[in-house]
Amino acid sequence: MRKLRIGILLVLFASYVAFLNYTLPSNDVVKIVGTEVVRTEVPDRALFWVNRSPAVDSAGNRDIRFINAVFPNEKSRVYRNEDTGWRWPPYLKFDSGNLQAEAQRFVGGEEWAVVRHYGWRITTMSIYPNALSIRSIASPSDAGMNWMRYVLFAVGTILALMVWRLSVLLREWIVDRFQSMRARLSRK
């Protein structure tokens, strides 16, 4: 029973870490090499895409903006550029058109950029991280650390531990109350 409990806790913890890893913003230092708009079929309840927008045709297709980039080690990366609006994660991104124009400014130049994004790139499932912002830097070493990600991860972990501890205390309190009630009833 103890091994099962530890297994369940490990699965819950891994799910929690994966959730935070997906939703918290990350920074990538890249050179932007192109932008494009692609007509894409996005399923109605797709997990890693923003929900369907009003600009969907009868076949379930819509235009998705993409930003093509290259890392300093010459590996490529593609970012999608969709508005999150009021949906999850709550970045309130309403400026995908402006972000596309900013990305186009970098194309063809030798300028490095920091792309802030959330999400994962899973090539087998055609899943792309969603770009949130772009800023220029002089060289790849000037990017700095993504403190926001680490602070939010620490705060989220502390809150999760507090909820876990409160649930343990509540369970103990309920068990104690039940046992005392049962003891009183058995004396009668």
C-alpha positions as CSV (number, residue, x, y, z in Angstrom):
1,M,0.0,0.0,0.0
2,R,2.9,2.3,0.8
3,K,4.5,1.8,-2.6
4,L,1.2,2.5,-4.3
5,R,0.8,5.7,-2.4
6,I,4.4,6.8,-3.2
7,G,3.7,6.0,-6.9
8,I,0.6,8.1,-6.9
9,L,2.4,11.0,-5.3
10,L,5.2,10.7,-7.8
11,V,2.7,10.8,-10.7
12,L,0.9,13.8,-9.2
13,F,4.2,15.6,-8.7
14,A,5.4,14.8,-12.2
15,S,2.0,16.1,-13.6
16,Y,2.4,19.3,-11.6
17,V,5.9,19.9,-12.8
18,A,4.9,19.2,-16.4
19,F,1.9,21.6,-16.0
20,L,4.2,24.4,-14.7
21,N,6.8,23.7,-17.3
22,Y,4.2,24.1,-20.1
23,T,2.5,27.2,-18.8
24,L,5.3,29.3,-17.3
25,P,7.1,31.5,-19.8
26,S,10.5,30.6,-21.2
27,N,13.1,32.6,-23.0
28,D,15.0,31.4,-26.1
29,V,17.9,33.2,-27.7
30,V,17.5,32.9,-31.5
31,K,18.0,34.5,-34.8
32,I,14.7,35.0,-36.6
33,V,14.9,33.8,-40.2
34,G,11.3,34.0,-41.4
35,T,7.7,34.4,-40.7
36,E,4.7,32.9,-42.4
37,V,0.9,32.4,-42.2
38,V,-0.2,28.8,-42.8
39,R,-3.7,27.5,-43.3
40,T,-3.9,24.8,-40.6
41,E,-6.5,22.3,-39.5
42,V,-6.9,22.5,-35.8
43,P,-9.2,20.0,-34.1
44,D,-12.2,21.4,-32.1
45,R,-10.9,20.3,-28.7
46,A,-7.1,20.4,-29.4
47,L,-5.2,20.4,-26.1
48,F,-2.1,22.4,-27.2
49,W,-3.8,25.0,-29.5
50,V,-5.8,28.0,-28.6
51,N,-9.5,27.2,-29.0
52,R,-11.1,27.8,-32.3
53,S,-11.5,31.4,-33.3
54,P,-14.4,32.9,-35.3
55,A,-12.2,32.9,-38.4
56,V,-12.6,29.1,-38.9
57,D,-14.0,27.8,-42.2
58,S,-16.5,25.0,-42.6
59,A,-13.7,22.4,-42.8
60,G,-12.2,23.4,-39.4
61,N,-9.2,25.2,-40.9
62,R,-7.8,28.6,-39.8
63,D,-4.8,30.7,-40.5
64,I,-2.0,30.4,-37.9
65,R,1.0,32.7,-37.8
66,F,4.4,31.1,-37.4
67,I,7.8,32.5,-36.6
68,N,10.9,30.6,-37.8
69,A,14.1,30.9,-35.9
70,V,17.5,29.3,-35.4
71,F,19.4,28.8,-32.2
72,P,23.1,29.8,-31.8
73,N,24.0,26.1,-32.3
74,E,22.2,26.1,-35.7
75,K,19.2,24.1,-34.6
76,S,15.9,25.4,-35.9
77,R,12.7,26.2,-33.9
78,V,9.3,27.2,-35.1
79,Y,6.9,29.2,-32.8
80,R,3.2,29.7,-33.4
81,N,1.9,33.2,-32.8
82,E,-1.7,33.0,-31.5
83,D,-3.6,35.4,-29.3
84,T,-4.5,33.7,-26.0
85,G,-7.1,36.3,-25.2
86,W,-8.9,35.5,-21.9
87,R,-8.2,31.8,-22.1
88,W,-5.6,29.6,-20.3
89,P,-2.7,30.3,-19.8
90,P,-3.7,33.8,-18.7
91,Y,-1.2,35.9,-20.6
92,L,-3.9,38.2,-22.1
93,K,-2.1,38.3,-25.4
94,F,-4.2,40.2,-28.0
95,D,-1.3,41.5,-30.2
96,S,-0.3,38.6,-32.4
97,G,-0.4,40.8,-35.5
98,N,2.0,43.3,-33.9
99,L,4.3,40.5,-32.7
100,Q,4.4,39.1,-36.3
101,A,5.4,42.6,-37.5
102,E,8.2,42.7,-34.9
103,A,9.4,39.3,-35.9
104,Q,9.5,40.3,-39.6
105,R,11.7,43.2,-38.6
106,F,14.4,40.7,-37.6
107,V,14.3,38.6,-40.8
108,G,17.4,38.9,-42.9
109,G,19.4,40.7,-40.3
110,E,22.2,39.6,-38.1
111,E,20.4,40.7,-34.9
112,W,19.8,38.2,-32.1
113,A,16.5,38.1,-30.4
114,V,15.0,36.7,-27.1
115,V,11.7,35.1,-27.8
116,R,9.5,34.7,-24.7
117,H,7.1,31.8,-25.1
118,Y,5.2,29.1,-23.3
119,G,4.6,25.5,-24.4
120,W,6.6,22.7,-25.9
121,R,7.7,21.8,-29.4
122,I,6.6,18.2,-30.1
123,T,7.4,17.5,-33.8
124,T,5.5,14.2,-34.0
125,M,2.2,15.8,-32.9
126,S,2.8,19.2,-34.7
127,I,2.8,21.1,-31.4
128,Y,4.5,24.5,-31.3
129,P,5.3,26.8,-28.4
130,N,3.3,30.1,-28.6
131,A,5.5,33.2,-28.8
132,L,4.5,36.0,-26.3
133,S,7.1,38.7,-27.0
134,I,10.3,39.4,-28.8
135,R,13.2,41.7,-27.9
136,S,16.5,42.5,-29.4
137,I,19.9,41.7,-27.8
138,A,23.4,42.4,-29.0
139,S,24.8,38.8,-28.6
140,P,23.5,35.4,-27.3
141,S,25.4,35.9,-24.0
142,D,23.4,39.1,-23.2
143,A,20.1,37.2,-22.7
144,G,20.2,37.0,-18.9
145,M,18.2,34.6,-16.7
146,N,14.5,34.1,-16.8
147,W,13.9,35.0,-13.1
148,M,10.1,35.2,-13.6
149,R,9.9,31.5,-14.4
150,Y,11.9,30.4,-11.4
151,V,10.0,32.7,-9.0
152,L,6.6,31.6,-10.2
153,F,7.8,27.9,-10.0
154,A,8.9,28.5,-6.4
155,V,5.7,30.3,-5.4
156,G,3.6,27.6,-7.1
157,T,5.5,24.8,-5.4
158,I,5.1,26.5,-2.0
159,L,1.4,26.9,-2.5
160,A,1.1,23.3,-3.6
161,L,2.9,22.2,-0.5
162,M,0.7,24.3,1.7
163,V,-2.4,22.8,0.2
164,W,-1.0,19.3,0.7
165,R,-0.1,20.0,4.3
166,L,-3.6,21.5,5.0
167,S,-5.2,18.5,3.4
168,V,-3.2,16.2,5.7
169,L,-4.2,18.2,8.7
170,L,-7.8,18.2,7.7
171,R,-7.7,14.4,7.1
172,E,-6.2,13.9,10.6
173,W,-8.8,16.1,12.2
174,I,-11.6,14.3,10.4
175,V,-10.2,10.9,11.4
176,D,-9.8,12.0,15.1
177,R,-13.4,13.4,15.1
178,F,-14.8,10.1,13.6
179,Q,-12.8,8.0,16.1
180,S,-14.0,10.0,19.1
181,M,-17.6,9.9,17.8
182,R,-17.3,6.1,17.3
183,A,-15.9,5.7,20.8
184,R,-18.8,7.7,22.4
185,L,-21.3,5.7,20.5
186,S,-19.7,2.4,21.5
187,R,-19.9,3.4,25.3
188,K,-23.6,3.9,25.1
